[in-house]
Amino acid sequence: MDRLTGMEVFVRAVESGSFSAAGEVMQMSSQLVGKHVQKLEQHLGVQLLHRSTRRQSLTDFGRIFYERAKIILSEVETAESMAAETRAVPSGRLRINAPVSFGMRTLAPRLPEYMKMYPEVSVELTLANRAVDLIEEGYDAVFRVGELSDSGLIARQLAPYRLVLCAAPAYLEKRDPLASPWDLQRHECLGFSHTELRTHWTFDGPDGREVVPITSRLMVDHGEPLLCAALEGLGIILQPLELVKDCLADGRLAPLLSDYSVPTRPLHILYAPDRRLTPKLRSFIDFAVATFGGA
């Protein structure tokens, strides 16, 4: 800490033009300013200032050290500011975006926990399956399913997103049983219009990975309408576990192709790169990782 004080006094002395002027700024005597500079020079083993009764000037090394010392002191100030912000009480409006099914079925039920923990934070949550532009649209954080592009955003990985293949018993009673993913081509597949699920479904099975092209009479950009159609016996859906798990539990939907699994999809929470995260954003990132980060 003495060295940091010595750097600060030295920088002030250079910028103020004299020890006496630096002493006025730092509320210490000119003699004490001189002692700090002298002690710093002794530590470095190099002279920093040419001093006379009328003026002072930087040595060649002193000029280099002055520029580096300013950077170091700036970094220390930034670190101290970050610590102060961490101790601060989270407050203000937090804008979040999430995919529809995840937002409705997973995030929304847990969001009250966060808001009770931080009563001075207000939350504006929007749900959309398109990839919103966090910067342009003014979001603090967004949840995103799928492989990430190199967007320059900071990503925190959460538990992977699980998809389930299922259909209503009423539909299955009228159709031939499914023995392999390729049998889907003889069935009604209810299509999700985002990502690759629009055109093909992927499975891992005894013979490795199989990618099956699908066609759909019904194509929807939200999972909820697809769930309604499946419950009415209109066809087979491949949708997130959180959307269908209640219907699987009570028998309204039945899982299919038990010998095959659907590859999980990555789930991340993204935010803009910023060394000085606000307390509200830091608290929500920590909450999301703790709540949704499990395997």
C-alpha positions in Angstrom: 0.0 0.0 0.0 3.0 2.4 0.7 4.2 1.8 -2.8 0.7 2.7 -4.2 0.7 5.8 -2.1 4.2 6.7 -3.3 3.0 6.3 -6.9 0.0 8.5 -6.3 2.0 11.2 -4.7 4.6 11.0 -7.5 1.9 11.3 -10.2 0.3 14.2 -8.4 3.7 16.0 -8.1 4.3 15.6 -11.8 0.8 16.8 -12.7 0.8 19.7 -10.2 4.2 20.9 -11.2 5.7 21.0 -7.7 5.8 19.3 -4.3 4.0 22.2 -2.6 1.1 22.1 -5.2 0.8 18.3 -4.9 0.7 18.7 -1.1 -2.2 21.1 -1.3 -4.2 18.6 -3.5 -3.4 15.7 -1.2 -3.6 17.6 2.0 -0.1 17.0 3.2 3.1 19.1 3.6 5.5 19.5 0.7 8.2 17.9 2.9 6.0 14.7 3.2 5.4 14.7 -0.6 9.2 14.8 -1.0 9.7 12.0 1.4 7.2 9.8 -0.5 8.9 10.5 -3.8 12.3 9.9 -2.3 11.2 6.6 -0.8 9.8 5.5 -4.1 13.0 6.3 -5.9 15.0 4.4 -3.2 12.7 1.4 -3.7 13.1 1.5 -7.5 16.8 2.3 -7.4 16.3 4.9 -10.1 15.9 8.7 -10.0 12.5 9.9 -11.2 12.8 13.7 -10.9 15.5 16.3 -11.5 14.9 18.7 -8.6 16.2 22.2 -8.0 15.1 25.1 -5.9 13.2 26.6 -8.8 11.8 23.7 -10.8 11.5 20.0 -11.2 11.5 17.8 -14.4 11.2 14.2 -15.2 14.1 12.0 -15.9 13.9 9.8 -18.9 13.0 6.8 -16.8 10.7 9.0 -14.7 8.7 9.9 -17.8 8.2 6.2 -18.6 7.4 5.3 -15.0 4.9 8.2 -14.8 2.9 6.8 -17.7 2.8 3.3 -16.3 2.0 4.6 -12.8 -1.1 6.4 -14.1 -2.3 3.1 -15.7 -1.7 1.2 -12.5 -3.6 3.8 -10.4 -6.5 3.8 -12.9 -6.7 0.0 -12.6 -6.7 0.1 -8.8 -9.5 2.7 -8.9 -11.5 0.5 -11.3 -11.0 -2.5 -9.0 -12.1 -0.5 -5.9 -15.2 0.7 -7.8 -16.1 -2.8 -8.8 -15.9 -3.9 -5.1 -18.1 -0.9 -4.1 -20.7 -1.8 -6.7 -20.6 -5.5 -5.5 -21.5 -4.3 -2.0 -24.2 -2.0 -3.3 -27.9 -3.1 -3.1 -29.2 -4.2 -6.5 -31.8 -1.8 -7.7 -33.4 -0.4 -10.9 -35.1 -2.0 -14.0 -33.7 -5.2 -15.4 -34.7 -6.1 -19.0 -34.5 -9.8 -19.8 -35.4 -11.9 -22.9 -35.9 -15.6 -23.1 -37.3 -18.3 -25.5 -41.0 -18.8 -25.1 -41.2 -22.3 -23.6 -38.2 -21.8 -21.3 -39.5 -18.4 -20.2 -43.0 -19.6 -19.5 -42.3 -23.1 -18.0 -38.9 -22.7 -16.3 -37.9 -19.0 -15.8 -41.3 -17.5 -14.9 -42.0 -19.9 -12.0 -38.6 -19.1 -10.4 -38.5 -15.4 -11.1 -40.5 -14.5 -8.0 -37.7 -16.0 -5.9 -35.3 -13.5 -7.4 -37.6 -10.6 -7.0 -38.2 -11.4 -3.3 -34.5 -11.6 -2.7 -34.0 -8.2 -4.4 -37.1 -6.1 -3.7 -35.5 -2.9 -5.2 -35.1 -4.5 -8.7 -38.0 -4.3 -11.2 -38.0 -6.9 -14.0 -39.2 -6.5 -17.6 -39.4 -10.0 -19.2 -40.1 -10.5 -22.9 -40.4 -13.9 -24.5 -39.5 -14.6 -28.2 -38.0 -17.5 -30.1 -36.1 -15.2 -32.4 -32.5 -14.3 -31.5 -32.9 -10.7 -30.2 -30.1 -8.2 -30.5 -29.1 -7.6 -26.9 -27.3 -4.3 -27.6 -29.6 -2.8 -30.1 -32.8 -3.7 -28.3 -31.5 -2.6 -24.9 -31.6 -5.9 -22.9 -29.5 -6.5 -19.8 -29.4 -10.2 -20.3 -30.9 -12.8 -22.7 -31.3 -16.6 -22.5 -30.4 -18.4 -25.7 -30.8 -22.0 -26.8 -28.5 -23.6 -29.4 -25.0 -23.1 -30.6 -23.7 -19.6 -30.1 -22.3 -17.4 -32.9 -19.3 -15.2 -32.2 -21.3 -12.2 -31.1 -18.8 -10.6 -28.7 -21.2 -11.2 -25.8 -20.2 -12.9 -22.5 -21.9 -16.3 -22.2 -22.5 -18.3 -19.0 -23.4 -21.9 -19.6 -26.5 -23.4 -18.0 -27.9 -26.9 -17.9 -28.5 -28.3 -21.4 -31.9 -28.0 -23.0 -33.7 -31.4 -23.4 -36.1 -32.3 -26.1 -38.7 -35.1 -26.0 -40.4 -36.9 -28.9 -44.0 -37.7 -28.0 -47.7 -37.9 -29.1 -51.2 -38.4 -27.8 -52.4 -42.0 -27.3 -55.4 -41.2 -29.5 -53.0 -40.5 -32.4 -50.9 -43.5 -31.8 -53.9 -45.9 -31.8 -54.6 -45.0 -35.4 -51.1 -45.2 -36.8 -48.4 -47.8 -37.3 -45.9 -48.1 -34.4 -42.5 -46.4 -34.6 -39.6 -48.7 -34.6 -36.9 -46.3 -35.8 -36.6 -42.5 -36.4 -37.0 -43.1 -40.1 -40.6 -44.3 -39.5 -41.4 -40.6 -38.8 -41.5 -40.0 -42.5 -44.8 -42.0 -42.5 -46.3 -40.0 -39.7 -47.7 -36.5 -39.1 -44.8 -34.4 -37.6 -45.8 -31.1 -36.1 -43.2 -28.6 -37.1 -41.4 -25.9 -35.1 -40.4 -23.1 -37.4 -37.2 -22.1 -35.6 -33.8 -23.6 -36.1 -33.1 -27.0 -37.8 -36.2 -28.5 -36.2 -38.2 -27.0 -39.1 -36.7 -29.5 -41.6 -35.1 -32.4 -39.8 -35.0 -34.1 -36.4 -31.8 -35.7 -35.0 -31.6 -38.8 -32.8 -28.8 -40.9 -31.2 -29.4 -44.6 -31.2 -27.8 -48.1 -31.4 -26.3 -47.4 -34.8 -25.1 -43.8 -34.0 -26.6 -40.5 -35.0 -29.5 -40.4 -37.4 -30.8 -37.2 -39.1 -34.3 -37.7 -40.4 -35.9 -35.1 -42.8 -39.4 -34.2 -41.8 -42.4 -32.4 -43.5 -45.2 -30.8 -41.6 -48.8 -29.9 -42.3 -48.7 -27.6 -39.3 -45.7 -25.2 -38.8 -45.7 -22.9 -35.7 -43.1 -20.6 -34.2 -44.2 -21.3 -30.5 -44.3 -24.6 -28.7 -47.7 -24.0 -26.9 -49.8 -24.3 -30.1 -47.9 -27.4 -31.1 -48.7 -28.9 -27.7 -52.4 -28.2 -28.2 -52.3 -29.8 -31.6 -50.5 -32.9 -30.2 -53.1 -33.2 -27.4 -55.9 -33.2 -30.0 -54.2 -36.1 -31.8 -53.0 -34.2 -34.8 -49.5 -35.6 -34.8 -46.1 -36.1 -33.2 -44.1 -33.3 -31.5 -40.4 -32.8 -30.6 -40.4 -30.2 -27.9 -38.7 -29.2 -24.7 -39.1 -31.4 -21.7 -40.5 -28.5 -19.6 -43.3 -28.0 -22.1 -44.5 -31.6 -22.2 -43.5 -33.1 -18.8 -46.9 -32.6 -17.1 -48.7 -34.2 -20.0 -46.3 -37.1 -20.0 -46.8 -37.5 -16.2 -50.6 -37.7 -16.5 -50.7 -39.9 -19.7 -52.1 -37.3 -22.1 -48.9 -37.7 -24.1 -46.7 -40.8 -24.5 -42.9 -40.8 -25.1 -41.7 -42.4 -28.3 -38.6 -44.3 -29.5 -37.3 -45.2 -26.1 -34.2 -46.8 -27.6 -33.2 -43.4 -29.0 -32.3 -40.1 -27.5 -32.5 -36.6 -28.8 -29.2 -34.7 -28.5 -29.4 -31.9 -25.9 -29.1 -28.3 -27.0 -26.8 -25.8 -25.2 -28.5 -23.1 -23.1 -26.7 -19.9 -22.1 -27.4 -16.6 -20.5 -25.7 -13.8 -22.4 -24.8 -10.2 -21.4 -22.6 -7.4 -22.8 -18.9 -7.4 -22.0 -18.4 -4.9 -19.2 -15.9 -5.0 -16.5 -18.2 -2.9 -14.2 -21.3 -5.0 -14.0 -24.2 -3.2 -12.2 -25.3 -4.9 -9.0 -28.7 -5.7 -10.4 -27.2 -7.5 -13.4 -24.6 -9.3 -11.4 -27.2 -10.5 -8.9 -29.4 -11.8 -11.7 -26.5 -13.6 -13.5 -25.5 -15.3 -10.2 -29.2 -16.3 -9.6 -29.6 -17.7 -13.1 -26.4 -19.8 -12.9 -27.3 -21.1 -9.4 -30.9 -21.9 -10.4 -30.6 -23.1 -14.0 -27.0 -24.2 -14.1 -27.4 -27.8 -12.8 -26.9 -30.8 -15.0 
